[in-house]
């Protein structure tokens, strides 16, 4: 969700407040009071409305890694960016009907001898999930996997959030999918991607996820190594469940709600060895990011990365090139682009 700006009516005459003035008022009254940290790279703009990034690390040459980002509109797409923020046209996927969120996983087994990296994203207006191989960008889904098929109300089939989980138990790859509207207890559906001689299928294995009903659930992030899925119940808290379907549907934690001004948005998980790391969450209206411990979910600090109304974000903790020697944090910025930061700028290791 993003800010809307009112029109004042005085003596029956409409007075339109310039958006720059309103944003300045919001910034002074509600925005982050922390020192602003500038990005290292600002990407080229997409045609419509950016929303969510996913970072693919090129295993052969990390400097040729790609950041995929959604452009959320009826004539939207998944735009591929190089590490200089330039759009890679031949790796971008166009004419997608309102792609919302995107995620990535490594080593999905197509058959006994072939494994591919994949991106998955929601296509809201078609009520489906798409699956493509990376980096050759070949569709693996026969045009799309329908989701929330058992819902009779089309409003409850409008797919939004998505995160991929690769099970440490058997390397199965799952998509955990959210939607614009849904009931508490089964707001999220979990699908298992399976491949055989006929192609890839997505099979429903689980429904879970409590919801307070206040706003919506969009941001979802999975910690493969620790086996947890986190999602933003936007008006309440960050919620934590087991990602493995066999582990049950108990809510393990609900944390951080008091640290946010209004909407709790994008989640990125910075992973380090031995369970160390950080959960980075967008405090959208305040214009900053709250950082929590990966181990115990305690609050560590907030940072102001100078973004505007951030929805999605993603992070990797390995060196990529001279610009990003400590890893890369990518965040949506509400000016049709994404901001890239060397991970050291977040000061994670200082705390």
C-alpha positions in Angstrom: 0.0 0.0 0.0 1.1 3.5 -0.7 0.2 7.0 0.4 -2.7 8.8 -1.1 -3.0 12.6 -0.9 -6.2 14.4 0.0 -7.9 17.3 -1.8 -9.0 20.0 0.6 -12.4 21.7 0.0 -12.8 25.2 1.3 -15.9 27.4 0.6 -16.9 24.9 -2.1 -13.7 25.4 -4.0 -11.2 22.6 -4.5 -7.7 23.4 -3.6 -5.2 20.9 -5.0 -2.1 20.6 -2.8 1.0 20.1 -5.0 2.4 16.6 -4.5 5.9 18.0 -3.8 4.6 20.1 -0.9 2.6 17.1 0.5 5.7 14.9 0.3 7.7 17.5 2.1 5.1 17.7 4.8 5.0 13.9 5.1 8.8 13.8 5.2 9.0 16.4 8.0 6.2 15.0 10.0 6.5 11.2 9.5 9.5 10.4 7.5 12.8 9.0 8.6 14.9 11.2 10.8 18.0 9.0 10.3 20.9 10.1 8.1 20.1 9.3 4.4 22.3 6.7 2.7 22.6 7.2 -1.0 22.5 4.2 -3.4 25.5 3.1 -5.4 23.4 2.5 -8.5 19.9 3.7 -9.6 18.4 1.6 -12.4 16.9 2.7 -15.6 13.1 3.3 -15.3 10.5 0.8 -16.3 7.4 1.9 -18.1 4.8 1.7 -15.3 5.3 0.8 -11.6 8.2 -1.1 -10.1 7.4 -3.4 -7.1 9.7 -6.3 -6.2 13.3 -7.4 -7.1 15.0 -10.8 -7.1 18.8 -11.2 -7.4 20.3 -14.0 -9.5 24.0 -14.7 -8.8 25.8 -15.9 -12.0 27.7 -19.0 -10.9 30.3 -18.5 -13.7 31.0 -14.8 -13.3 29.4 -13.0 -10.4 29.9 -9.6 -12.1 27.4 -10.7 -14.7 24.7 -11.4 -12.1 21.2 -10.1 -12.9 18.5 -8.3 -10.8 15.0 -9.1 -12.0 12.3 -6.6 -11.1 8.5 -6.5 -11.6 6.8 -3.7 -13.5 3.3 -3.9 -12.1 0.6 -3.0 -14.6 -1.7 -4.7 -17.2 1.0 -4.3 -19.8 3.8 -5.1 -17.3 6.8 -7.3 -17.3 9.8 -8.7 -15.5 12.7 -6.4 -16.3 16.3 -7.7 -16.1 19.0 -5.3 -14.9 22.7 -5.6 -15.0 24.8 -4.5 -12.0 25.1 -1.0 -13.6 21.3 -0.7 -13.5 20.9 -1.0 -17.3 17.9 -3.0 -18.6 18.9 -6.2 -20.4 16.2 -6.4 -23.0 16.9 -10.0 -24.1 16.5 -11.2 -20.6 13.3 -9.3 -19.8 9.9 -10.8 -20.0 7.2 -8.4 -21.5 3.4 -8.4 -21.8 2.7 -9.9 -18.4 -0.7 -8.9 -16.9 0.2 -7.1 -13.6 3.1 -9.1 -12.3 3.3 -8.4 -8.6 6.2 -10.2 -6.8 9.1 -12.3 -8.0 11.5 -14.8 -6.4 14.3 -17.0 -7.5 15.7 -20.4 -6.6 18.7 -22.4 -7.7 18.9 -26.0 -9.0 15.4 -27.0 -9.8 15.6 -30.6 -11.0 13.9 -31.0 -14.4 15.1 -34.6 -14.8 17.8 -36.9 -13.6 20.5 -35.1 -15.5 19.3 -31.5 -15.8 18.8 -28.9 -13.1 18.1 -25.2 -13.8 17.8 -22.0 -11.8 14.3 -20.5 -11.9 12.4 -17.4 -11.3 8.7 -17.5 -10.4 6.3 -14.5 -10.3 2.7 -13.9 -9.8 0.5 -12.7 -12.7 -2.3 -11.1 -10.8 -4.8 -10.4 -13.5 -4.6 -14.0 -14.8 -4.8 -15.5 -11.2 -1.7 -17.5 -11.9 2.0 -18.1 -11.2 4.7 -18.1 -13.9 7.9 -20.1 -13.9 10.9 -19.4 -16.2 14.4 -20.8 -16.3 17.4 -18.5 -15.7 19.4 -17.2 -17.5 18.0 -18.5 -20.8 14.5 -17.2 -19.8 12.5 -20.2 -21.1 9.0 -20.7 -19.8 8.5 -23.9 -17.9 4.9 -23.5 -17.0 2.9 -24.1 -20.3 1.6 -20.5 -20.0 1.0 -20.4 -16.3 -0.1 -22.3 -13.2 -3.6 -21.3 -11.9 -3.7 -20.6 -8.1 -6.4 -20.4 -5.5 -8.6 -22.5 -7.8 -11.0 -23.6 -5.1 -12.0 -20.0 -4.3 -15.3 -19.0 -5.9 -14.7 -15.2 -5.3 -12.4 -13.9 -8.0 -11.1 -11.3 -5.6 -9.6 -14.1 -3.5 -7.7 -15.5 -6.5 -5.7 -12.3 -7.3 -2.2 -13.6 -6.7 0.3 -11.1 -5.2 3.2 -12.2 -3.0 5.4 -15.2 -3.8 8.5 -16.8 -2.3 10.3 -20.0 -3.3 11.5 -22.6 -0.8 14.0 -25.4 -1.6 13.7 -28.1 1.0 17.0 -29.2 2.7 15.3 -32.6 3.1 14.9 -33.7 -0.5 15.6 -30.6 -2.6 11.9 -30.2 -3.6 11.1 -26.7 -4.7 7.9 -25.0 -3.5 6.1 -21.7 -4.2 4.4 -20.0 -1.3 1.8 -17.7 -2.7 -0.3 -14.9 -1.2 -3.2 -12.8 -2.6 -4.9 -9.5 -2.5 -7.7 -10.7 -0.2 -7.9 -13.9 1.8 -9.2 -15.5 5.0 -7.2 -15.9 8.2 -5.8 -19.4 8.5 -5.5 -20.1 4.8 -4.3 -16.8 3.3 -1.3 -18.5 1.8 -1.2 -21.5 -0.5 1.9 -23.6 -0.9 2.5 -25.4 -4.2 5.1 -28.0 -5.0 6.8 -27.8 -8.4 7.2 -31.3 -9.9 8.7 -32.3 -13.3 8.3 -35.4 -15.4 8.3 -36.4 -19.0 5.1 -34.3 -19.6 6.6 -31.1 -18.2 6.4 -29.1 -14.9 3.3 -29.0 -12.7 2.4 -27.1 -9.6 0.5 -29.1 -7.0 -1.2 -27.7 -3.9 0.2 -29.2 -0.7 -0.8 -26.8 2.0 -2.9 -23.8 3.1 -1.9 -21.7 6.1 -1.2 -18.2 7.4 -3.1 -16.1 10.0 -4.3 -12.7 9.0 -5.6 -9.8 11.2 -7.8 -8.5 8.5 -6.6 -4.9 8.7 -4.8 -4.4 5.4 -3.3 -7.3 3.3 -0.4 -9.7 3.0 2.0 -9.2 0.2 5.7 -9.6 1.2 6.8 -13.2 1.7 10.4 -14.4 2.2 11.8 -17.9 2.9 15.0 -18.8 4.8 15.9 -22.1 3.2 18.7 -23.0 5.6 16.7 -22.2 8.8 13.5 -23.6 7.4 11.3 -20.6 8.0 8.9 -18.5 6.0 8.2 -14.9 7.0 5.4 -12.7 5.8 4.2 -9.2 6.4 0.7 -8.9 7.9 0.9 -5.3 6.9 -1.0 -3.7 9.8 0.1 -6.1 12.5 3.6 -7.7 12.5 6.1 -9.9 10.7 4.8 -13.5 11.1 7.0 -16.6 11.1 6.0 -20.2 10.2 7.8 -23.4 9.2 8.4 -23.5 5.5 8.4 -27.4 5.4 4.8 -28.5 4.9 5.3 -31.6 7.2 6.3 -29.4 10.1 2.8 -28.1 10.6 1.0 -24.8 10.6 1.7 -23.3 14.0 2.6 -19.6 14.0 6.0 -19.4 15.6 6.4 -15.6 16.0 4.7 -12.3 15.4 7.3 -9.6 15.8 8.3 -6.0 15.1 4.9 -4.4 14.7 5.6 -1.5 17.0 8.6 -0.5 15.0 6.6 0.4 11.9 4.8 3.7 11.1 2.1 2.1 9.0 2.5 -0.6 6.4 5.0 -3.5 6.9 6.2 -4.3 3.4 9.1 -6.0 1.7 11.3 -8.6 3.4 14.9 -9.6 2.6 17.0 -12.1 4.5 20.8 -11.6 4.6 22.2 -15.0 5.3 25.6 -15.7 6.9 27.2 -18.9 8.1 26.1 -20.7 11.3 22.6 -19.2 11.3 23.9 -15.6 11.6 22.2 -12.9 9.5 19.5 -10.3 9.3 15.9 -9.9 8.4 15.5 -6.5 6.6 11.9 -5.1 6.3 10.6 -2.1 4.6 8.9 0.5 6.9 7.1 2.0 3.9 5.6 5.2 5.0 8.5 6.2 7.3 10.9 5.7 4.3 13.4 3.4 6.1 14.2 -0.3 6.8 14.0 -2.1 10.1 16.6 -4.8 10.7 16.0 -7.8 12.9 18.2 -10.7 14.0 17.9 -13.8 11.9 18.6 -15.9 15.0 16.0 -14.6 17.4 14.1 -12.0 15.5 15.0 -9.2 18.0 15.1 -5.6 16.7 18.7 -4.4 15.9 18.3 -1.0 14.3 16.8 1.0 11.4 18.4 2.6 8.4 17.3 5.3 6.0 18.3 4.2 2.4 16.6 7.3 0.8 14.1 5.3 -1.1 10.5 6.4 -1.6 7.6 4.1 -0.6 9.5 0.9 -0.9 7.5 -2.3 -1.5 9.9 -5.2 -2.3 13.6 -5.7 -1.6 16.2 -8.5 -1.9 19.7 -9.1 -0.7 22.7 -11.4 -1.4 25.8 -11.5 0.9 28.5 -12.6 -1.6 30.9 -10.3 -3.5 29.7 -9.4 -7.0 32.1 -6.8 -8.5 34.0 -3.7 -7.5 30.8 -1.7 -6.9 29.3 -4.5 -4.6 32.3 -6.1 -2.9 30.3 -7.0 0.2 27.1 -8.2 -1.4 24.1 -6.4 -2.9 20.9 -4.9 -1.4 18.2 -4.0 -4.0 15.1 -2.0 -3.1 12.1 -0.8 -5.1 11.9 3.0 -5.3 8.5 4.6 -6.2 9.9 6.4 -9.2 9.7 3.4 -11.6 13.1 2.2 -10.6 15.2 0.2 -8.2 18.1 1.3 -5.9 21.2 -0.9 -5.5 23.6 -0.6 -2.5 26.8 -2.3 -1.6 25.7 -4.3 1.5 28.4 -2.7 3.7 26.4 0.6 3.5 23.7 -1.0 5.7 26.2 -1.3 8.5 25.1 -4.8 9.4 28.4 -6.0 10.8 28.8 -2.9 13.0 26.0 -4.1 15.4 
